[in-house]
Structure formats: structure tokens, C-alpha cells
Amino acid sequence: MYNPANPLIIQSNNTILLEVNNQLFVDARNALSTFAHLDKSPEYIHSYSITPLSLWNAASLGLKASDVIERLRAYSKYPVPQNVEDDIKELMGRFGKLILQTDLNGLVLKSLEKELLNHLILHPLVKPLIVRKIEDGTVVVRAEQRGLIKQVLISIGYPAHDLAGYVDGAPFSIGLRSTSLSGSPFYIREYQRLAAENFIGNPQAPGGSGVVVLPCGAGKTIVGIYSMTLLQRKTLILVTNVTAAHQWKREILDKTDLRDEDIGEFSGEVKEIRPITLATYQILTYRKKKDDPFLHYATINTENWGLIIYDEVHLLPAPIFKFTAELQARRRLGLTATLIREDGHETDVFTLIGPKKFDVPWKDLERQGWIATARCVEIRVDLPQADKFHYLSLTPKKQIRLAYENPFKLSVANELLEKHKGDQVLIIGQYLTQLEAFSQKFGAPLITGATPNKRRDELYADFRTGVIKTLILSKVGNFAVDLPDATVAIQISGSFGSRQEEAQRLGRVLRPKKSGEQAIFYSIVTRESKELDFAMKRQLFLTEQGYAYDIQYREFE
């Protein structure tokens, strides 16, 4: 029961405050992680929210409303507001009222509450998806619309519990190495093992679809590879770009007994279907005209996959949800550093890929040494005097561009490169003209979307081996780039207020360093401008993960 010494304050607006400096902090945080959404995690007070999605996620993992309420009461300082308990019972009570399963009639939607189903099938969004009614409480739906009906039902507040199962897919033997090809010992870390096993599930808690959330540098690729070895099936791996595909292939060959010829690439450059196939999101969503069908859907969809892995699932293009809706009979694993989506498609991720199966706080992995300790520094600079007044006369779009391309940023970057001479440094930005100016000034190679994939791979390899000390990246460096020796990142411009981009860019330097040194993430921002407003929003995700920003100022004549 509640106790003033407990760490939680539950408020009537369904938000929760958690005291960090409390002896029950870890136990309470672990309890909350199963049914509440972490909003912020700065130094002393973490805040959570209880949302329909967080409760349905908990229900899909087997928790009952009574379990959630019991946990809240166990760690609360004060009585849990009655309306919060009522909301939990109401929302969690909806999950499981509708069940998708297969029987002799095919795919059926069932409910023990027959009146509920009888009324729902008359809903204008549900009615077109019903093939026929068998009896009160059971209707047949089209198997190929399994994903679509789940999307529709959650949109009207009644998420379906999908128990229709999965096809096994074609068998394919995959074994792990104990010593990687690179010669170093290889083993699955405990949290990676738990993540994969939580995804796979067991008879008591069936798995097969869901999302694993781990920070950049924590080995999400290894979770995917280990899941492949547990299932021993043909696997389709969807990635953000060709560089990511090549990175996955290197890791698979290094850590498993698979051969080069077992792994295919399906991209704009190569069209191979092999037992393990790496396909880019871009090629899956390619069509000649806007209203044409997607050109390569059918080719990939006809394969008998036993597992689909979605890398960087928070960046999943919206059209991929249509493809995924047609793949509901396949096991689906999403991998991401953050479930934040700037487009609001979180419910589609939950419905079509699956609930969150595993996550771990960034700072926990940092304390355990699995990701590098990191320091975040924001350096604020004025615009040159001549540009200050010009800025005020511009349209908002041009103001943003002028602030991002502040020429004083070049001087700050030069100072930082001098300070970190000998370190592996990434400079990351948004605007090509700005990046080209930095490349010319520092004599550092630049990778943009126009850089051929072969050249990208060469430059990344040279950076990894230390041949190149400074590398400049456009937005292509935001994701799926394995640069374990990068110790410093300098952000000179970004995508407005994108929190996910801030997380990805910090992730470029979070991989553990051989010598154990600290990683530093610099952001150079123009004062008294819209860029500063965006920067404060961008930082939210990292401050919520417990990273503090050290604010510094530079002045120039």
C-alpha cells in the first residue's frame, strides 16, 4: 500500500513522477517500464505517462489491469487516484475482447461479447473487411487483410489480440561463431539474449512479432542475428540504405557460419534473392509513377520468409506499412534506438510489427560499459553583425537557413578540430553548400546522398582504420553507420526539431572505445534565432535519457 517513503507520485492526469534518489528507484522503474511510457529522465525526477498504447502494449504481453494497479499501489507515496485506476481497467479491458485466429473457415474475428462484435462489424471502416458472419460472435475476414483489420480496429479503440499464428517459413541453418572472423572472441551479451528470447517467446508467452529498443552502439544487429539463429529460417532484413546492408552483411559473415553466397542484396544496384536477403526500404517503395503499384513488392513477398527484420524501425517509411500489413503471417522483429516517430505512426508500429518486447535505459548500459560514456556540449554563437539585422527581414524559412549556415560555425569547428587533433571526428550537417565549405576548409572528405555506394564504403573503411581522421557527413550519416572508433561528433546543422535525429547522431559516437575514453557530442547553434528553438526541442530525447547539455558561448568580432 502507499507509503510516503515510496518513489512514485501518480497524478490524476495519468502522469507519474519517479524520484531517482530513492532506494526503490530501480524496482519502481522496472515495474513502470512494462506499462507506462517514459517521457523524460533528467537528473532527479523521471516522468512517465500512462497511455492507451502503453496499456495495450502491457496487455499484449500478458499483464492484467489488476497487475498494473497493484504495482502502482506498491510504489506510490499517496493513494492512486480513482480515475487512474478506472482508466486502466477500462482501456486494458478492451484488449482481448476481439481476437483474430484461424480455424476451418480461415481467418476469423471472434468475441465473447457477441453484442460488441455485432455492432462493430456495422462500423463503416470495419464492414468492408468482413467476408461473412458465421454466428453471433464470429465473422470471417480475408487473410490478406489481417494487417488492415488490426489497423482499423485500433483506430476505433478496440485493438485485436492477434492469435492467428505464423507460417514457419523455409528452414535454413544458421550457426554462431565462438570466435569472429576478425579473430576476437564472440558471445551474446545477457541483455541481447533476453531481447531475442523475449521476441521469440515461449508457450506461456508466445512471441514472434515485436520491437526491441536499444541505444546505438548496444548491438541491435547482434539481437537480429541471434534471433535468426534461434529460428533457423530464411530471413528478409529491411534496412535504410545500401551502406547499412553492407554493414549487416559484414556482421553476419563475421559472427555466423554463413557464406557470402548465402546472403543477397536487393537494392537499386543489385537484385538478388538469397536465403538471407538484405533489401532497402527505398527499393521496396520504388514505383515509376505516383499512382503505380510498387514495382518490387511481389518479387519479395512471394518468398517463404520465416522472419522479417526491420532495422531502424522508427524510420520506417509510411508505404512500408502497406507491405507489412500483407506480411502478418510472417514473424516480424523491429529494431530501434527510439520509438519516437515524428510522423505519429506509433500505433502502426504496434499493430503491424508488434508491441515493444524489450528495452533498457541508455544510462544503464553506459554504467555497465556496453556503450561509451558521453558528454553533450552545445556551443552558442552570434550571427555576424551584418547578418543580424538582415535576419530580421527574412521569411522564416530563410531565417532558418541563414542561422544554420552561420559563418562563425566554421571558426568554432576549426577550434574543436585543433582541440581534438588525433581523435576520430565526425562533422554532421544538413545543407550541402555548408558541408562543402567545411570539406574544402579542412581538407576532409564529404559523404552525401550523391556519393556512390562504393566510394562511401571506401571512406567509411578508411575512417574505421584511422587513415582518415575527420569525415564530414550529410543526413546519410544519421543512421546505420558503424563507426566504432569515432570519439567526437560535431553537429553544425540539423532537421529542425527532430528528436530522433539528435539521438541517432549521438549514437554515432556511443560505441565503446578500446581505450575507454569519453565520447563528446558537440552542437554548434546560432543564438537569438529559430535554430536555438529547434535545438532545445531536439535535445529533449537525450535529456530524457539522462544526458545533460553543457552550454558554452563563443564570441567573435
N, C-alpha and C positions, 0 to 999 in steps of 0.2 A: 504494500500500500504506500501512498505518498509519504514523503519524508523530507523536511527542509534541507537535509544534507545531501539529497539526491541531485544529479546534474541536469535534469530536464525541466524546462518550463514549457508546458503545452498551452497554446493560446487558442481562443475561440475562433480565430480566422484560419484554423488548420495549419498554422506555422508552429515550429518547435525551436526553442533555443537550447543549445547544449554547451555547458561550461567545460572548457578544456582542462583547467586546473582543478580537476576533481578526481578522486581515486577510482570512481566508477566510469570515468570518461570512455575508456576503451570498450567496456562491456556495453554501455549505452549506445555508443556509436555503432558497434557491430549489430546490435538489435535494430537500430533505426535503418541501417543500410538495406534491410530486406523489404521495407515497405514505405520509406519516405525518400524524397528527392533532396539531395544535398544542394542547397542554393549558394551558400557562402561558407568558407572555412578560414577566416583570418586568424589572428593570434589567439584570442581569448574566448570568443563566443562563436560557435558554429550555428548556422541556421538551416533548417530543413523545412520542407513543405510536404503536406500530405495531399496528393492529387488523385483524381480518378485513375490516371495511368499508373502511378506508383502503387496504388492499391490493387489494381487489376494485375500488375506485374507480380505482386506478392501472392495473389490468389492463384495465379497460373503456376506458381512454384509450390503450391500446396498449403499455404498459410490460410487460416480461418480468421474471421473478424475477431473472434474471442482471443486468438493468439496475439493479434496486434494490440488490442485493448489491454491485455494482461501485461505486455511488455511496456506500454506507455505508463501504466499504473506503477509498475515495478521501479521505474527510474524517475518518476515525476516528483518535483518538490511540492506541488499543490494538486488538488483534485483535478482530474481530467475533465474539461468542460463537457457537459452532457451532449451539446450539439455535435462535438467532435466524435464522440462515441457513436451517436446516431448516424452521422455521415459515413463512418467506417462500415457500420453494419449494412447501411443502405447500398453503398457502392460495391462492397465486396460481395454482398448478397446477389448482385446482378451477374457476377461472373459464374459461369457454370449452369445458369438457368437454360442456356441454349448450348447444345452440344452437336458438334459435327462428327460423324463417324461413318464407317462403311458397313453395309450389310448386303444381303442378296439383291436388294434393289439398287445398289450403287452407293453414291454419296448421299447421306440423309442428314437433315437438320431436325433435332429432337428437343423436346422439352417436357419435363414432368408437369409443368404448369401449362396445361393444354390451352387454356383461355389466352394466356400471354402469346403463345405461338400463333393461335388462330387470328389474333388481332395484328400481330407483327407482319404476317405474310400479306396483309392488305396494304401495308405501307407502300407508297408509290416507288420507293427505291428498292424494296425487297421483292415486291410482286413479280417483276420481270425475271427474277432469278429462280423462281420456283417452277419445277417441271410438273409435279403433280402432288396432290395430297394423298397419302396412304390411309391415314386415320387421324383422329384428333391427337395432336402431339407429335406427329411425324410427317415430314414432307421430303420429297426427293429434290435435290438440287444438282446442277450439272457439275461433274467432277472438275472440268476445266475452269469452272468459275469459283473454285474453292477459295482462292485468294480474294476475289472481288466480293464475295458474300461476307467474308470476315471484315473487309474494309467498310462495307455498308453498315453492318451490324454495330461495329464500334462507333461509327459516326452518329448513330442514333441512341448511343448509351447502353447497349447490350452486347458486350464482347462475347464472341462464341469461344467455347473451350474446344479446341481442335484435337480430337482423339482419333482422327481418321488414319493416322499412322503414315509410314513412309515406305516407298519401294526400296528394296535393298540396294539396287544398283549393281553394276557389273563388278565382280571381285577383281582385286588387283593387289598383289603382295607388295608391302612396303615395310622395310625394317630400319630401325635406328642404328647408327654407329655409336660405339663407345668412345672412339677417337675420331674426331672430324678429319676430313681430307687435309685440312690445314695443319694437322698434327697436334692440336690441343685436345685435352680430354673433353668429352661432351656428356652432359647429363641434363635431365629435365629438372628444373627448379621446382620446389614444392608448390609455389603459387601457380606455376604454369601447369603442373599436373592437376591441381584442383580445378583450374579453369577449364581444362579439356574434359575432365571427368564430369564436372557439373554440366557441361554442354551435352555430353553423350548420354548422361542419365543412368538410371538403373530401374529394375522392375517396380520399386516403390515410388520412384520419382522419375518417370520417363522423360527423356530429353530428345535431342535431335534437331531442335531449332532454337536459336537464341543468340545473344550478343555478349561478348567478353570485352570488358573495358579495362585497359591497362595503359599507363603512360608511354609515350615514345621512349624507346630505348629499353623497355622492360621485356622485350621478346615476344611480341604478339605473333610474329611469324612462327616462332617455335611452338606456340599453342596450336596454331593451324596445322603444322607438320605433325605434332604429336596426335592430334585428333585424326589425321589421315591414317596414322599407323594403328590407332585403336579400331578404326572402322575397316581398314583393308579394302577400300573400294576406289573405283575410278573417281577422280576429283576434278571439278572445274573451279579455278581460282580467278576471281574477278578483281582487277587491280586498276589503279588510277591512270597509269601511263606505262609506256614501254620500259622506262628505267626501272620502275617498280617490278615489272615482270622479270627483268633480268636479275634483279636483286633476289626475288623469290627463288628463281632457278638456281642461283649460286648457293643459297642457303639449303635448298632441298638436296642438291648434289653433295654439299659439304657435310650434311648431318644424317643422310639416309643412304641406303644401298641402291637407290635408283640410278639408272644410267642416263646419259644425255638423250639417247633416243626414246626414252620413256616420257620425256617432257616436251610438250608442244607449245608454241606461241601463236595466238590468234590475235593479230593486230593489224594496223594499217599497212605494215610491211610484210608480214608473214601470215599465212592461213594454214596452220597445222592443227589437226585434232589428234591428240595422243592420249594415253591413259590418264596422265596428269596434264591438264591444259590450262595455260595462263592466258586469259583474254582481258583486253582493256575495256573499261566502261565506254570509251569513245567508239570503239568498233561495234559494240552491241547496239548503240543508239544511232548508228550511221544510217541515213537514208538520203536518196538523191534529191528528193523534194520534201517540203514540209509535210505534205499530206500523204506521202508514200509510206508503205509499210517499212519497218526496219529490215534492212537487207539481210542481216546475218542471224536474226533470231532463230529461224527454222533450223539452220545448219547446226547450231549449238544445242538447241532444245531437243533435237531428236536423239542425242547421245544418252546412253543409260548411266547417268551420273549417280553415284552413291552419296556424294557430298558436294555442296556448293559453298565456297568460302568467299565472303565479301570483305576485301581489305579496305580499310579506311571507310567504314560504313556510314560515318557522319557526312561523307562527301558524295554519297550515292546519288547520281543524277535522277531526277524525278521519273524520266522514262523507264529507268531500270525497274521501278516498282511494278510496271506492267509486266515486264519479263518475269519478275519474281512472283507475281500473282499467279502465273502459269506454271510455276515450279513448286507448288505447295506439297507435292508428293515426294520431294527430294529433301534430304537433311540440309539445313542451312545454318552456317556459322558466320556471324558478323564480328569483325574485329575493329576496334576503335580506341582512340585515346580519350574521346569525349562524345557523349551522346547529344551534345548541343548541336542543333541544326538551325541555321539562320532562316531556313525556309518553312519551319513549322511542321515538318513531316515526321515528327517523333512517333505519332500513332501508327504511321505506315511501317516504320521500322519494327515496332512492337508487333503489329498484326501480321506482316508478311515475312519478316525474318525471324522474329521471336522475342521473348522477354529477355531482360538483362539476366544473364546466368551467373556472372562473376564480375566483381570489380575490387579494387584495392586502392586506398588513398595514396597519392603520389608521394607524400612525405613519409609514409611508412616504408615504401621501397627505397627511398633515399636514405633513411636511417639504417636500413638493413644492408646498404651498399650495392643494391641492384641497379640503381640509377645514380648519376653523378649529383653531388650537391650543387646547387645553382644559386647564383646571385643575380637579381634583376636590377638594372640601373637605367633610369630614364634621364636623359640629358636634354635640358630645355634651352633653346637658343632663340634670340630675337631674329626677326627679318632685318635685312639691311635697311638703313634709314630711308633710302629712296623707294623701297618696296612697301614700307609700312602704310603710307598714305594711298599708294596705288591699290593696295589690297582692299581698302575700304570701298573703292569704286567698282569692284568687280562683282560679277554674279557669283552665287555660292559655289557653283562647280569650278569656276576659275580661281576662286579664293582657295579652295582645297588644293588645287594643282600647284598654285604658287607657294603655299605653305609647305607642301610635301617636297617641292624642289628647291627649297631654301638653299642658296649657295653656301651659307655658313656651315651646312652639314658636311661639306667636303673637308673643311678645316678640322671639324671635330673628329671625323673618321680618320684623318691623317694623324691626329694626336693619339687616337686609340691604337692605330697600327704601330706607331712608334712605341707605345707603352707595352704592346703585346708582340713585339718583334720576336720571331722564333716560334710563336704559337700558330696553331692551325685556325684561321679566321674565316668565317663566312660573312659576306655582306649581302643582305637580302632587301629587295625593294620592289616597287610596283611599276614605276614609269621607265620605259626603255631609254629615253633620252637621258634621264638622270643616271641610270645604270651604266650607260655607255660612257658618260663623262667620268664616272668613278673608275671604270675599267681603264680608260685612257690615262687618267691621272696616276693611278697606282700600278699600271702595267700588269693588272690581274685579269685572267680570262673571265669571260662572261657567258653564262648559260641562260638562254631564253627559250621560249616555245618554238622559235625558228631554228634552234641549234639541232642539227641532225643527231639522231639517237646514238649513232656510232661515236660521234665526237663527244657527246655527253658522257658516255660510258668511259671514254679515254680520260676526260678531265676529272671525273669522279675517282677513277682509279689512281690518277696522279696525285690527287688530294689525299686519298687514303694512305698512300705510301710516302707522303711528305715531299714529293717532287714539287708540288705546288703548295705554297703556304697560305695564300689568300685566294679565295674563289668568290665570284660575285654571281648571285642567283636572282632571277625574276621570280614570279609566283610559282614557277615549276619546282622551286625548292621547298615549297610549303609542305610537301608530303612525300612519304615513301622513298626517302633518300637515306641510305645507310652510310653515314659518315662518322664512324665511331671516334675518330681522333680529333674532330672539331671541338675546340675548347672555348671559342669565343664566337658569338653571333652579334652582328651589328645591323639592326633594323633601321633603314633610312626612310621607308615609306611603306604603307600597308593598305589593306582593303577596308577603308572607312573604319567601322567599329566592330569588325569581325573577331569575336572571342575565340572561335575555333582556330583561326589563323594564328593568333597570338600563341595558343597552346602548341600548334604544330611547329612554329618557328623556334620556340624554346626547346621543343623536342629534338631539334637538330643537334643540340649540344648536351643532351641528357645521358647519352650512352656512357657507361662507366669508363673512366680513363685508367690506362695501365698504371700510371704513377699516382692515381688517386686525387689529382688536383681538382680544384673547384671550377665549374663552368660559369661563364659570365654571359648574360644576355643584355645587350645594350639596345635602347631605343632612343633615337635622336628625333626630337619633336620641336616644332615651332611654337613659341609662346604666343599668347593673345591671338589664337587662330582656331578654326574649326578642327584642325588636326589635333590640338590638345584635347578637345571634347571627345573626339574619336578615340584617342589614346587612353583616356580614362575608362571608356566603355570596354576597349579591347583588353585592358588589364584585369577586368572583372574575373574571368575564369581562373587566371593564375593566382590572384589574391584569394579567391575562394578555395584554391588548393593549398593555401598556406604560404605562398610566396609573397614576400614584402618587396616593394619597389623603393630603391634608394634614389631620391630625386636630387639631381645636381643641375647647376646652371653654368653656362659659358657665355661670356660677353666678348664681343668683337667691336673694334672701332669702325 
